[in-house]
Amino acid sequence: MIESWFQIPIFYKDLDTTKIQPEVESTLKDTTIRSADNMWKDSVQTSFTYGNNNKFLETCPELASQIFNSVLEYMSVFNFDHDNKILIKESWINITERDQFQHYHIHAHNDISGVYYHEASGNQEQGNIVFKSPTSVAHNSKLFHFEPNQVYYAPIKGRLILFPSFLEHAVLSNKTDDKRISISFNIDIGHIRPKEKNKE
């Protein structure tokens, strides 16, 4: 018997932006954007501030609803039941212009993290999001020499990406003159329990 372990699912979906676009634009007008804190060592512009309420999505109910439904869809691949108390703990805007980027980082003390691309060209030169394998040491073995150590996703307008918060990720430098605007968020999935086996 051969069993395959330690696979990390990443979810992506292109959302219906008809109602999302205007509500995000409206919220964006009243959002303070500034350079990231020095501890980030990134050059991205953001509305995120440590110790404050980062609640951008509270005024974007349509987007929050589509994220909620997508989280349920994503969680269906995991082997547990849950109490349906999914909470968007924090959400914020990131704006990336030419030569701006984000270093590798994780979103500690969260369950699921995600990004929604509000304004993006789909051009990889605009700065892919990159996920690093949590088992990168596997490349020391010839058995895994040709397995990818990193996975790249291009920024596509209207696309939502969900991933486990512990998964290390970065955003490559924007090499275009087109501004990229994304909304990042962290989610708590409430209580979980193992799925009950079917009783026959």
N, CA and C atoms as an extended XYZ file, in Angstrom:
600
Properties=species:S:1:pos:R:3:atomname:S:1:resname:S:1:resid:I:1 pbc="F F F"
N         0.846       -1.190        0.000 N   MET     1
C         0.000        0.000        0.000 CA  MET     1
C         0.885        1.245        0.000 C   MET     1
N         0.484        2.248       -0.748 N   ILE     2
C         1.178        3.533       -0.749 CA  ILE     2
C         0.161        4.605       -0.395 C   ILE     2
N         0.493        5.427        0.601 N   GLU     3
C        -0.350        6.547        0.989 CA  GLU     3
C         0.391        7.852        0.715 C   GLU     3
N        -0.328        8.856        0.297 N   SER     4
C         0.278       10.149       -0.001 CA  SER     4
C        -0.140       11.146        1.076 C   SER     4
N         0.859       11.754        1.754 N   TRP     5
C         0.600       12.654        2.868 CA  TRP     5
C         1.141       14.056        2.604 C   TRP     5
N         0.741       14.996        3.436 N   PHE     6
C         1.291       16.350        3.486 CA  PHE     6
C         1.009       17.173        2.236 C   PHE     6
N        -0.101       16.897        1.570 N   GLN     7
C        -0.476       17.735        0.436 CA  GLN     7
C        -1.174       18.999        0.946 C   GLN     7
N        -0.886       20.132        0.322 N   ILE     8
C        -1.427       21.422        0.743 CA  ILE     8
C        -2.351       21.957       -0.348 C   ILE     8
N        -3.675       21.950       -0.124 N   PRO     9
C        -4.578       22.471       -1.159 CA  PRO     9
C        -4.612       24.001       -1.177 C   PRO     9
N        -4.541       24.560       -2.377 N   ILE    10
C        -4.719       25.993       -2.608 CA  ILE    10
C        -5.946       26.146       -3.504 C   ILE    10
N        -6.830       27.063       -3.141 N   PHE    11
C        -8.112       27.250       -3.829 CA  PHE    11
C        -8.070       28.551       -4.617 C   PHE    11
N        -8.592       28.526       -5.842 N   TYR    12
C        -8.790       29.799       -6.538 CA  TYR    12
C       -10.101       29.760       -7.317 C   TYR    12
N       -10.693       30.938       -7.445 N   LYS    13
C       -11.991       31.044       -8.108 CA  LYS    13
C       -12.152       32.455       -8.638 C   LYS    13
N       -12.706       32.578       -9.835 N   ASP    14
C       -12.994       33.888      -10.403 CA  ASP    14
C       -14.413       34.285       -9.990 C   ASP    14
N       -14.521       35.354       -9.207 N   LEU    15
C       -15.799       35.764       -8.648 CA  LEU    15
C       -16.587       36.638       -9.617 C   LEU    15
N       -17.900       36.710       -9.380 N   ASP    16
C       -18.762       37.615      -10.124 CA  ASP    16
C       -18.540       39.019       -9.554 C   ASP    16
N       -17.952       39.885      -10.344 N   THR    17
C       -17.535       41.206       -9.842 CA  THR    17
C       -18.585       42.301      -10.058 C   THR    17
N       -19.736       41.950      -10.610 N   THR    18
C       -20.747       42.961      -10.951 CA  THR    18
C       -21.076       43.877       -9.777 C   THR    18
N       -21.339       43.293       -8.606 N   LYS    19
C       -21.666       44.094       -7.421 CA  LYS    19
C       -20.434       44.392       -6.573 C   LYS    19
N       -19.416       43.552       -6.705 N   ILE    20
C       -18.218       43.709       -5.881 CA  ILE    20
C       -17.447       44.979       -6.230 C   ILE    20
N       -17.243       45.215       -7.530 N   GLN    21
C       -16.410       46.335       -7.962 CA  GLN    21
C       -16.865       47.680       -7.389 C   GLN    21
N       -18.162       48.044       -7.509 N   PRO    22
C       -18.570       49.359       -6.987 CA  PRO    22
C       -18.454       49.472       -5.472 C   PRO    22
N       -18.731       48.384       -4.727 N   GLU    23
C       -18.651       48.500       -3.271 CA  GLU    23
C       -17.200       48.614       -2.806 C   GLU    23
N       -16.288       47.941       -3.488 N   VAL    24
C       -14.874       48.076       -3.133 CA  VAL    24
C       -14.375       49.473       -3.470 C   VAL    24
N       -14.750       49.975       -4.631 N   GLU    25
C       -14.344       51.331       -5.028 CA  GLU    25
C       -14.828       52.359       -4.009 C   GLU    25
N       -16.058       52.198       -3.535 N   SER    26
C       -16.627       53.138       -2.566 CA  SER    26
C       -15.856       53.088       -1.242 C   SER    26
N       -15.536       51.876       -0.773 N   THR    27
C       -14.797       51.726        0.484 CA  THR    27
C       -13.373       52.243        0.337 C   THR    27
N       -12.786       52.021       -0.821 N   LEU    28
C       -11.404       52.433       -1.084 CA  LEU    28
C       -11.231       53.945       -0.960 C   LEU    28
N       -12.260       54.701       -1.344 N   LYS    29
C       -12.195       56.171       -1.286 CA  LYS    29
C       -11.979       56.678        0.134 C   LYS    29
N       -12.509       55.934        1.112 N   ASP    30
C       -12.427       56.371        2.511 CA  ASP    30
C       -11.365       55.608        3.304 C   ASP    30
N       -10.458       54.938        2.609 N   THR    31
C        -9.441       54.109        3.273 CA  THR    31
C        -8.088       54.813        3.247 C   THR    31
N        -7.429       54.837        4.387 N   THR    32
C        -6.093       55.441        4.480 CA  THR    32
C        -5.054       54.409        4.046 C   THR    32
N        -4.271       54.781        3.060 N   ILE    33
C        -3.219       53.911        2.533 CA  ILE    33
C        -1.872       54.553        2.840 C   ILE    33
N        -0.918       53.751        3.314 N   ARG    34
C         0.414       54.271        3.616 CA  ARG    34
C         1.442       53.182        3.370 C   ARG    34
N         2.711       53.526        3.474 N   SER    35
C         3.767       52.529        3.313 CA  SER    35
C         3.678       51.500        4.431 C   SER    35
N         4.045       50.264        4.118 N   ALA    36
C         4.013       49.195        5.109 CA  ALA    36
C         4.970       49.506        6.261 C   ALA    36
N         4.657       48.980        7.468 N   ASP    37
C         5.531       49.175        8.618 CA  ASP    37
C         6.927       48.659        8.316 C   ASP    37
N         7.940       49.298        8.927 N   ASN    38
C         9.332       48.925        8.655 CA  ASN    38
C         9.608       47.457        8.923 C   ASN    38
N         8.919       46.877        9.900 N   MET    39
C         9.186       45.488       10.236 CA  MET    39
C         8.816       44.537        9.096 C   MET    39
N         7.950       44.985        8.174 N   TRP    40
C         7.618       44.153        7.020 CA  TRP    40
C         8.817       44.034        6.084 C   TRP    40
N         9.624       45.097        6.009 N   LYS    41
C        10.735       45.167        5.057 CA  LYS    41
C        10.249       45.000        3.606 C   LYS    41
N         9.013       45.423        3.373 N   ASP    42
C         8.409       45.372        2.044 CA  ASP    42
C         8.209       46.793        1.541 C   ASP    42
N         7.935       46.928        0.253 N   SER    43
C         7.703       48.260       -0.279 CA  SER    43
C         6.246       48.474       -0.678 C   SER    43
N         5.376       47.534       -0.343 N   VAL    44
C         3.962       47.636       -0.681 CA  VAL    44
C         3.297       48.769        0.107 C   VAL    44
N         2.239       49.341       -0.457 N   GLN    45
C         1.411       50.321        0.251 CA  GLN    45
C         0.181       49.584        0.783 C   GLN    45
N        -0.242       49.913        1.991 N   THR    46
C        -1.278       49.104        2.623 CA  THR    46
C        -2.137       49.920        3.582 C   THR    46
N        -3.308       49.378        3.880 N   SER    47
C        -4.151       49.962        4.929 CA  SER    47
C        -3.966       49.208        6.246 C   SER    47
N        -3.144       48.150        6.245 N   PHE    48
C        -2.938       47.339        7.449 CA  PHE    48
C        -2.121       48.109        8.478 C   PHE    48
N        -2.575       48.092        9.726 N   THR    49
C        -1.805       48.654       10.831 CA  THR    49
C        -1.881       47.700       12.015 C   THR    49
N        -0.750       47.480       12.668 N   TYR    50
C        -0.704       46.578       13.821 CA  TYR    50
C        -1.489       47.159       14.990 C   TYR    50
N        -2.253       46.276       15.649 N   GLY    51
C        -2.979       46.682       16.847 CA  GLY    51
C        -4.268       47.412       16.581 C   GLY    51
N        -4.596       47.653       15.323 N   ASN    52
C        -5.834       48.351       14.986 CA  ASN    52
C        -6.811       47.401       14.314 C   ASN    52
N        -8.060       47.830       14.248 N   ASN    53
C        -9.056       47.044       13.538 CA  ASN    53
C        -8.810       47.164       12.039 C   ASN    53
N        -8.449       46.068       11.422 N   ASN    54
C        -8.290       46.023        9.970 CA  ASN    54
C        -9.538       45.327        9.424 C   ASN    54
N       -10.548       46.123        9.107 N   LYS    55
C       -11.864       45.573        8.793 CA  LYS    55
C       -12.387       46.096        7.460 C   LYS    55
N       -11.566       46.092        6.443 N   PHE    56
C       -11.967       46.634        5.153 CA  PHE    56
C       -13.245       45.975        4.632 C   PHE    56
N       -13.366       44.653        4.812 N   LEU    57
C       -14.489       43.921        4.217 CA  LEU    57
C       -15.822       44.152        4.922 C   LEU    57
N       -15.808       44.815        6.072 N   GLU    58
C       -17.067       45.072        6.766 CA  GLU    58
C       -17.995       45.966        5.949 C   GLU    58
N       -17.426       46.767        5.062 N   THR    59
C       -18.248       47.640        4.218 CA  THR    59
C       -18.335       47.120        2.780 C   THR    59
N       -17.986       45.834        2.610 N   CYS    60
C       -18.085       45.187        1.297 CA  CYS    60
C       -18.862       43.873        1.457 C   CYS    60
N       -20.172       43.957        1.767 N   PRO    61
C       -20.931       42.741        2.078 CA  PRO    61
C       -21.010       41.732        0.946 C   PRO    61
N       -21.064       42.191       -0.297 N   GLU    62
C       -21.150       41.254       -1.421 CA  GLU    62
C       -19.864       40.447       -1.546 C   GLU    62
N       -18.733       41.131       -1.465 N   LEU    63
C       -17.451       40.425       -1.539 CA  LEU    63
C       -17.289       39.491       -0.346 C   LEU    63
N       -17.639       39.959        0.853 N   ALA    64
C       -17.535       39.121        2.056 CA  ALA    64
C       -18.399       37.872        1.913 C   ALA    64
N       -19.591       38.016        1.344 N   SER    65
C       -20.484       36.877        1.142 CA  SER    65
C       -19.886       35.857        0.173 C   SER    65
N       -19.314       36.348       -0.924 N   GLN    66
C       -18.704       35.427       -1.897 CA  GLN    66
C       -17.459       34.755       -1.314 C   GLN    66
N       -16.723       35.472       -0.474 N   ILE    67
C       -15.581       34.858        0.212 CA  ILE    67
C       -16.074       33.761        1.151 C   ILE    67
N       -17.120       34.050        1.927 N   PHE    68
C       -17.689       33.073        2.857 CA  PHE    68
C       -18.079       31.787        2.113 C   PHE    68
N       -18.807       31.925        1.013 N   ASN    69
C       -19.235       30.753        0.242 CA  ASN    69
C       -18.041       29.992       -0.336 C   ASN    69
N       -17.014       30.728       -0.742 N   SER    70
C       -15.813       30.089       -1.284 CA  SER    70
C       -15.050       29.344       -0.201 C   SER    70
N       -15.036       29.894        1.015 N   VAL    71
C       -14.377       29.210        2.132 CA  VAL    71
C       -15.073       27.877        2.414 C   VAL    71
N       -16.403       27.873        2.391 N   LEU    72
C       -17.139       26.619        2.572 CA  LEU    72
C       -16.770       25.609        1.489 C   LEU    72
N       -16.659       26.091        0.263 N   GLU    73
C       -16.276       25.227       -0.860 CA  GLU    73
C       -14.864       24.675       -0.660 C   GLU    73
N       -13.961       25.534       -0.231 N   TYR    74
C       -12.570       25.131        0.019 CA  TYR    74
C       -12.495       24.098        1.136 C   TYR    74
N       -13.239       24.323        2.215 N   MET    75
C       -13.168       23.449        3.380 CA  MET    75
C       -13.744       22.058        3.109 C   MET    75
N       -14.487       21.907        2.018 N   SER    76
C       -15.079       20.600        1.711 CA  SER    76
C       -14.020       19.542        1.392 C   SER    76
N       -12.793       19.980        1.080 N   VAL    77
C       -11.741       18.998        0.767 CA  VAL    77
C       -11.077       18.451        2.026 C   VAL    77
N       -11.343       19.073        3.179 N   PHE    78
C       -10.714       18.635        4.420 CA  PHE    78
C       -11.613       17.637        5.147 C   PHE    78
N       -10.988       16.789        5.930 N   ASN    79
C       -11.706       15.686        6.562 CA  ASN    79
C       -12.224       16.064        7.958 C   ASN    79
N       -13.084       17.089        8.006 N   PHE    80
C       -13.694       17.453        9.285 CA  PHE    80
C       -15.055       18.104        9.055 C   PHE    80
N       -15.843       18.113       10.102 N   ASP    81
C       -17.081       18.881       10.128 CA  ASP    81
C       -16.821       20.133       10.961 C   ASP    81
N       -17.635       21.161       10.761 N   HIS    82
C       -17.396       22.421       11.467 CA  HIS    82
C       -18.728       23.023       11.899 C   HIS    82
N       -18.658       24.000       12.766 N   ASP    83
C       -19.874       24.601       13.318 CA  ASP    83
C       -20.387       25.787       12.503 C   ASP    83
N       -19.798       26.017       11.342 N   ASN    84
C       -20.256       27.056       10.400 CA  ASN    84
C       -20.045       28.472       10.927 C   ASN    84
N       -19.225       28.633       11.972 N   LYS    85
C       -18.949       29.961       12.519 CA  LYS    85
C       -17.663       30.512       11.904 C   LYS    85
N       -17.742       30.830       10.644 N   ILE    86
C       -16.584       31.349        9.916 CA  ILE    86
C       -16.506       32.854       10.128 C   ILE    86
N       -15.357       33.316       10.579 N   LEU    87
C       -15.189       34.731       10.911 CA  LEU    87
C       -14.027       35.325       10.119 C   LEU    87
N       -14.308       36.397        9.382 N   ILE    88
C       -13.231       37.162        8.753 CA  ILE    88
C       -12.653       38.046        9.843 C   ILE    88
N       -11.509       37.654       10.404 N   LYS    89
C       -10.933       38.345       11.562 CA  LYS    89
C       -10.388       39.715       11.197 C   LYS    89
N        -9.763       39.820       10.044 N   GLU    90
C        -9.197       41.101        9.614 CA  GLU    90
C        -9.069       41.109        8.103 C   GLU    90
N        -9.114       42.297        7.542 N   SER    91
C        -9.009       42.453        6.085 CA  SER    91
C        -8.452       43.837        5.786 C   SER    91
N        -7.677       43.926        4.726 N   TRP    92
C        -7.007       45.190        4.414 CA  TRP    92
C        -6.665       45.250        2.923 C   TRP    92
N        -6.359       46.453        2.483 N   ILE    93
C        -6.001       46.720        1.083 CA  ILE    93
C        -4.484       46.759        0.944 C   ILE    93
N        -3.972       46.171       -0.140 N   ASN    94
C        -2.571       46.341       -0.528 CA  ASN    94
C        -2.540       46.946       -1.930 C   ASN    94
N        -1.732       47.967       -2.104 N   ILE    95
C        -1.542       48.583       -3.418 CA  ILE    95
C        -0.068       48.453       -3.794 C   ILE    95
N         0.164       47.888       -4.959 N   THR    96
C         1.534       47.629       -5.407 CA  THR    96
C         1.764       48.330       -6.739 C   THR    96
N         2.713       49.259       -6.749 N   GLU    97
C         3.073       49.961       -7.975 CA  GLU    97
C         4.430       49.453       -8.471 C   GLU    97
N         4.958       50.080       -9.496 N   ARG    98
C         6.203       49.597      -10.103 CA  ARG    98
C         7.303       49.379       -9.055 C   ARG    98
N         7.959       48.222       -9.151 N   ASP    99
C         9.099       47.818       -8.312 CA  ASP    99
C         8.732       47.570       -6.843 C   ASP    99
N         7.463       47.573       -6.520 N   GLN   100
C         7.066       47.260       -5.149 CA  GLN   100
C         6.776       45.757       -5.022 C   GLN   100
N         6.941       45.221       -3.797 N   PHE   101
C         6.901       43.764       -3.598 CA  PHE   101
C         6.597       43.452       -2.137 C   PHE   101
N         6.451       42.138       -1.846 N   GLN   102
C         6.341       41.663       -0.467 CA  GLN   102
C         7.244       40.450       -0.279 C   GLN   102
N         7.996       40.448        0.832 N   HIS   103
C         8.860       39.317        1.163 CA  HIS   103
C         8.033       38.095        1.565 C   HIS   103
N         8.720       36.943        1.665 N   TYR   104
C         8.072       35.745        2.185 CA  TYR   104
C         7.604       35.976        3.616 C   TYR   104
N         6.391       35.523        3.902 N   HIS   105
C         5.828       35.658        5.239 CA  HIS   105
C         4.689       34.660        5.405 C   HIS   105
N         4.214       34.495        6.636 N   ILE   106
C         3.028       33.710        6.910 CA  ILE   106
C         2.042       34.595        7.668 C   ILE   106
N         0.826       34.109        7.851 N   HIS   107
C        -0.182       34.821        8.626 CA  HIS   107
C        -0.445       33.998        9.886 C   HIS   107
N         0.405       34.171       10.862 N   ALA   108
C         0.373       33.344       12.068 CA  ALA   108
C        -0.936       33.512       12.837 C   ALA   108
N        -1.318       32.446       13.559 N   HIS   109
C        -2.483       32.437       14.449 CA  HIS   109
C        -3.803       32.617       13.703 C   HIS   109
N        -3.836       32.189       12.453 N   ASN   110
C        -5.068       32.186       11.668 CA  ASN   110
C        -5.231       30.811       11.025 C   ASN   110
N        -6.426       30.547       10.492 N   ASP   111
C        -6.690       29.246        9.868 CA  ASP   111
C        -6.551       29.309        8.348 C   ASP   111
N        -7.291       30.222        7.745 N   ILE   112
C        -7.259       30.386        6.290 CA  ILE   112
C        -6.948       31.841        5.984 C   ILE   112
N        -6.102       32.069        5.009 N   SER   113
C        -5.824       33.422        4.530 CA  SER   113
C        -6.180       33.492        3.052 C   SER   113
N        -6.331       34.701        2.559 N   GLY   114
C        -6.704       34.819        1.159 CA  GLY   114
C        -6.395       36.186        0.593 C   GLY   114
N        -6.505       36.240       -0.725 N   VAL   115
C        -6.318       37.496       -1.442 CA  VAL   115
C        -7.364       37.562       -2.552 C   VAL   115
N        -7.918       38.752       -2.749 N   TYR   116
C        -8.833       39.019       -3.852 CA  TYR   116
C        -8.236       40.150       -4.667 C   TYR   116
N        -8.153       39.961       -5.994 N   TYR   117
C        -7.562       40.976       -6.868 CA  TYR   117
C        -8.650       41.905       -7.400 C   TYR   117
N        -8.658       43.125       -6.869 N   HIS   118
C        -9.636       44.123       -7.284 CA  HIS   118
C        -9.225       44.785       -8.593 C   HIS   118
N        -7.947       45.086       -8.701 N   GLU   119
C        -7.428       45.716       -9.919 CA  GLU   119
C        -6.125       45.015      -10.287 C   GLU   119
N        -6.138       44.305      -11.402 N   ALA   120
C        -4.954       43.553      -11.837 CA  ALA   120
C        -5.098       43.243      -13.322 C   ALA   120
N        -3.972       43.138      -13.986 N   SER   121
C        -3.987       42.972      -15.440 CA  SER   121
C        -3.950       41.509      -15.882 C   SER   121
N        -3.556       40.604      -14.971 N   GLY   122
C        -3.367       39.205      -15.362 CA  GLY   122
C        -1.971       38.952      -15.901 C   GLY   122
N        -1.192       40.023      -16.039 N   ASN   123
C         0.180       39.927      -16.529 CA  ASN   123
C         1.096       39.474      -15.391 C   ASN   123
N         1.841       38.396      -15.587 N   GLN   124
C         2.742       37.900      -14.549 CA  GLN   124
C         3.775       38.948      -14.154 C   GLN   124
N         4.118       39.827      -15.069 N   GLU   125
C         5.093       40.876      -14.781 CA  GLU   125
C         4.573       41.868      -13.740 C   GLU   125
N         3.262       41.816      -13.484 N   GLN   126
C         2.680       42.730      -12.503 CA  GLN   126
C         2.917       42.225      -11.075 C   GLN   126
N         3.471       41.033      -10.946 N   GLY   127
C         3.830       40.501       -9.636 CA  GLY   127
C         3.005       39.303       -9.221 C   GLY   127
N         3.504       38.097       -9.535 N   ASN   128
C         2.834       36.876       -9.107 CA  ASN   128
C         2.875       36.733       -7.589 C   ASN   128
N         1.865       36.064       -7.033 N   ILE   129
C         1.975       35.584       -5.663 CA  ILE   129
C         2.649       34.217       -5.742 C   ILE   129
N         3.597       33.976       -4.835 N   VAL   130
C         4.396       32.756       -4.862 CA  VAL   130
C         4.219       32.027       -3.538 C   VAL   130
N         3.890       30.746       -3.607 N   PHE   131
C         3.776       29.911       -2.411 CA  PHE   131
C         4.963       28.961       -2.357 C   PHE   131
N         5.593       28.895       -1.183 N   LYS   132
C         6.765       28.031       -1.005 CA  LYS   132
C         6.345       26.723       -0.346 C   LYS   132
N         6.864       25.622       -0.844 N   SER   133
C         6.554       24.314       -0.261 CA  SER   133
C         6.990       24.264        1.196 C   SER   133
N         6.102       23.803        2.103 N   PRO   134
C         6.511       23.669        3.498 CA  PRO   134
C         7.451       22.490        3.717 C   PRO   134
N         7.617       21.667        2.688 N   THR   135
C         8.548       20.532        2.771 CA  THR   135
C         9.710       20.747        1.811 C   THR   135
N        10.242       21.945        1.790 N   SER   136
C        11.316       22.280        0.848 CA  SER   136
C        12.560       21.425        1.051 C   SER   136
N        12.748       20.890        2.267 N   VAL   137
C        13.913       20.036        2.511 CA  VAL   137
C        13.833       18.749        1.702 C   VAL   137
N        12.652       18.429        1.163 N   ALA   138
C        12.511       17.212        0.354 CA  ALA   138
C        13.425       17.242       -0.862 C   ALA   138
N        13.850       18.437       -1.271 N   HIS   139
C        14.722       18.537       -2.452 CA  HIS   139
C        16.117       17.982       -2.184 C   HIS   139
N        16.403       17.658       -0.923 N   ASN   140
C        17.669       16.986       -0.628 CA  ASN   140
C        17.654       15.531       -1.082 C   ASN   140
N        16.471       15.035       -1.417 N   SER   141
C        16.329       13.651       -1.874 CA  SER   141
C        16.120       13.609       -3.384 C   SER   141
N        16.777       12.687       -4.053 N   LYS   142
C        16.595       12.534       -5.503 CA  LYS   142
C        15.157       12.146       -5.845 C   LYS   142
N        14.454       11.518       -4.893 N   LEU   143
C        13.077       11.109       -5.146 CA  LEU   143
C        12.184       12.306       -5.461 C   LEU   143
N        12.497       13.470       -4.878 N   PHE   144
C        11.659       14.655       -5.041 CA  PHE   144
C        12.367       15.773       -5.793 C   PHE   144
N        13.457       15.439       -6.447 N   HIS   145
C        14.282       16.449       -7.106 CA  HIS   145
C        13.507       17.250       -8.148 C   HIS   145
N        12.563       16.618       -8.820 N   PHE   146
C        11.847       17.291       -9.907 CA  PHE   146
C        10.460       17.793       -9.486 C   PHE   146
N        10.153       17.668       -8.200 N   GLU   147
C         8.894       18.225       -7.698 CA  GLU   147
C         9.062       19.729       -7.508 C   GLU   147
N         8.018       20.516       -7.761 N   PRO   148
C         8.155       21.974       -7.599 CA  PRO   148
C         8.338       22.367       -6.141 C   PRO   148
N         9.217       23.327       -5.918 N   ASN   149
C         9.435       23.868       -4.581 CA  ASN   149
C         8.615       25.133       -4.357 C   ASN   149
N         8.153       25.730       -5.462 N   GLN   150
C         7.347       26.946       -5.398 CA  GLN   150
C         6.220       26.856       -6.428 C   GLN   150
N         5.107       27.519       -6.136 N   VAL   151
C         3.975       27.583       -7.053 CA  VAL   151
C         3.610       29.046       -7.245 C   VAL   151
N         3.357       29.433       -8.491 N   TYR   152
C         3.105       30.839       -8.827 CA  TYR   152
C         1.675       31.017       -9.343 C   TYR   152
N         1.024       32.114       -8.911 N   TYR   153
C        -0.287       32.487       -9.441 CA  TYR   153
C        -0.220       33.937       -9.905 C   TYR   153
N        -0.638       34.168      -11.145 N   ALA   154
C        -0.655       35.538      -11.682 CA  ALA   154
C        -1.814       36.325      -11.063 C   ALA   154
N        -1.647       37.638      -10.895 N   PRO   155
C        -2.739       38.474      -10.374 CA  PRO   155
C        -3.781       38.723      -11.465 C   PRO   155
N        -4.979       38.194      -11.276 N   ILE   156
C        -6.052       38.308      -12.270 CA  ILE   156
C        -7.248       39.011      -11.636 C   ILE   156
N        -7.710       40.052      -12.254 N   LYS   157
C        -8.838       40.835      -11.725 CA  LYS   157
C       -10.042       39.936      -11.465 C   LYS   157
N       -10.602       40.049      -10.245 N   GLY   158
C       -11.774       39.261       -9.889 CA  GLY   158
C       -11.465       37.890       -9.329 C   GLY   158
N       -10.187       37.526       -9.273 N   ARG   159
C        -9.808       36.192       -8.784 CA  ARG   159
C        -9.592       36.205       -7.278 C   ARG   159
N       -10.105       35.171       -6.634 N   LEU   160
C        -9.937       34.940       -5.207 CA  LEU   160
C        -9.026       33.734       -5.015 C   LEU   160
N        -8.067       33.843       -4.109 N   ILE   161
C        -7.175       32.730       -3.771 CA  ILE   161
C        -7.246       32.508       -2.265 C   ILE   161
N        -7.441       31.254       -1.857 N   LEU   162
C        -7.475       30.870       -0.451 CA  LEU   162
C        -6.384       29.842       -0.184 C   LEU   162
N        -5.776       29.908        1.010 N   PHE   163
C        -4.701       28.984        1.354 CA  PHE   163
C        -4.561       28.895        2.864 C   PHE   163
N        -3.956       27.810        3.372 N   PRO   164
C        -3.729       27.720        4.819 CA  PRO   164
C        -2.800       28.847        5.267 C   PRO   164
N        -3.106       29.457        6.399 N   SER   165
C        -2.372       30.647        6.838 CA  SER   165
C        -0.902       30.385        7.139 C   SER   165
N        -0.551       29.119        7.416 N   PHE   166
C         0.853       28.806        7.721 CA  PHE   166
C         1.713       28.724        6.463 C   PHE   166
N         1.090       28.736        5.283 N   LEU   167
C         1.839       28.542        4.040 CA  LEU   167
C         2.626       29.805        3.695 C   LEU   167
N         3.936       29.657        3.610 N   GLU   168
C         4.809       30.802        3.344 CA  GLU   168
C         4.589       31.294        1.919 C   GLU   168
N         4.465       32.624        1.782 N   HIS   169
C         4.189       33.193        0.470 CA  HIS   169
C         4.811       34.579        0.345 C   HIS   169
N         4.971       35.010       -0.882 N   ALA   170
C         5.549       36.321       -1.183 CA  ALA   170
C         4.856       36.863       -2.423 C   ALA   170
N         5.087       38.154       -2.707 N   VAL   171
C         4.588       38.763       -3.939 CA  VAL   171
C         5.782       39.339       -4.679 C   VAL   171
N         5.961       38.896       -5.909 N   LEU   172
C         7.095       39.358       -6.696 CA  LEU   172
C         6.930       40.823       -7.086 C   LEU   172
N         8.028       41.437       -7.418 N   SER   173
C         8.055       42.853       -7.770 CA  SER   173
C         7.201       43.145       -9.004 C   SER   173
N         6.443       44.220       -8.924 N   ASN   174
C         5.634       44.677      -10.054 CA  ASN   174
C         6.563       45.353      -11.064 C   ASN   174
N         6.704       44.758      -12.219 N   LYS   175
C         7.606       45.286      -13.252 CA  LYS   175
C         6.858       46.044      -14.343 C   LYS   175
N         5.630       46.465      -14.051 N   THR   176
C         4.843       47.225      -15.021 CA  THR   176
C         4.503       48.593      -14.439 C   THR   176
N         3.897       49.433      -15.257 N   ASP   177
C         3.423       50.738      -14.794 CA  ASP   177
C         1.963       50.682      -14.356 C   ASP   177
N         1.391       49.471      -14.336 N   ASP   178
C         0.002       49.293      -13.927 CA  ASP   178
C        -0.078       49.001      -12.434 C   ASP   178
N        -0.890       49.769      -11.733 N   LYS   179
C        -1.090       49.573      -10.294 CA  LYS   179
C        -1.873       48.282      -10.055 C   LYS   179
N        -1.447       47.497       -9.068 N   ARG   180
C        -2.189       46.297       -8.668 CA  ARG   180
C        -2.829       46.558       -7.308 C   ARG   180
N        -4.138       46.348       -7.203 N   ILE   181
C        -4.850       46.540       -5.938 CA  ILE   181
C        -5.456       45.210       -5.510 C   ILE   181
N        -5.118       44.785       -4.313 N   SER   182
C        -5.643       43.519       -3.809 CA  SER   182
C        -6.171       43.704       -2.390 C   SER   182
N        -7.074       42.810       -2.001 N   ILE   183
C        -7.619       42.789       -0.653 CA  ILE   183
C        -7.175       41.487       -0.005 C   ILE   183
N        -6.481       41.598        1.114 N   SER   184
C        -6.032       40.418        1.848 CA  SER   184
C        -6.879       40.260        3.101 C   SER   184
N        -6.964       39.029        3.594 N   PHE   185
C        -7.798       38.775        4.775 CA  PHE   185
C        -7.363       37.491        5.471 C   PHE   185
N        -7.745       37.391        6.755 N   ASN   186
C        -7.501       36.206        7.571 CA  ASN   186
C        -8.819       35.716        8.132 C   ASN   186
N        -8.939       34.395        8.224 N   ILE   187
C       -10.201       33.777        8.611 CA  ILE   187
C       -10.003       32.786        9.750 C   ILE   187
N       -10.943       32.816       10.695 N   ASP   188
C       -11.037       31.808       11.745 CA  ASP   188
C       -12.222       30.908       11.399 C   ASP   188
N       -12.025       29.599       11.416 N   ILE   189
C       -13.095       28.694       10.970 CA  ILE   189
C       -13.907       28.104       12.127 C   ILE   189
N       -13.714       28.597       13.345 N   GLY   190
C       -14.524       28.131       14.461 CA  GLY   190
C       -14.118       26.740       14.916 C   GLY   190
N       -15.054       26.026       15.512 N   HIS   191
C       -14.762       24.687       16.029 CA  HIS   191
C       -14.885       23.638       14.932 C   HIS   191
N       -14.000       22.658       14.976 N   ILE   192
C       -14.061       21.554       14.015 CA  ILE   192
C       -14.053       20.234       14.780 C   ILE   192
N       -14.481       19.182       14.101 N   ARG   193
C       -14.461       17.837       14.674 CA  ARG   193
C       -14.281       16.851       13.523 C   ARG   193
N       -13.725       15.672       13.793 N   PRO   194
C       -13.559       14.681       12.720 CA  PRO   194
C       -14.909       14.318       12.108 C   PRO   194
N       -14.904       14.063       10.824 N   LYS   195
C       -16.139       13.649       10.173 CA  LYS   195
C       -16.549       12.275       10.693 C   LYS   195
N       -17.852       12.135       10.936 N   GLU   196
C       -18.343       10.835       11.375 CA  GLU   196
C       -18.385        9.884       10.191 C   GLU   196
N       -17.985        8.639       10.453 N   LYS   197
C       -18.045        7.624        9.400 CA  LYS   197
C       -19.499        7.235        9.159 C   LYS   197
N       -19.809        6.955        7.896 N   ASN   198
C       -21.169        6.548        7.564 CA  ASN   198
C       -21.542        5.270        8.301 C   ASN   198
N       -22.679        5.311        8.942 N   LYS   199
C       -23.155        4.120        9.657 CA  LYS   199
C       -24.042        3.329        8.720 C   LYS   199
N       -23.691        2.096        8.499 N   GLU   200
C       -24.484        1.252        7.598 CA  GLU   200
C       -25.088        0.081        8.337 C   GLU   200
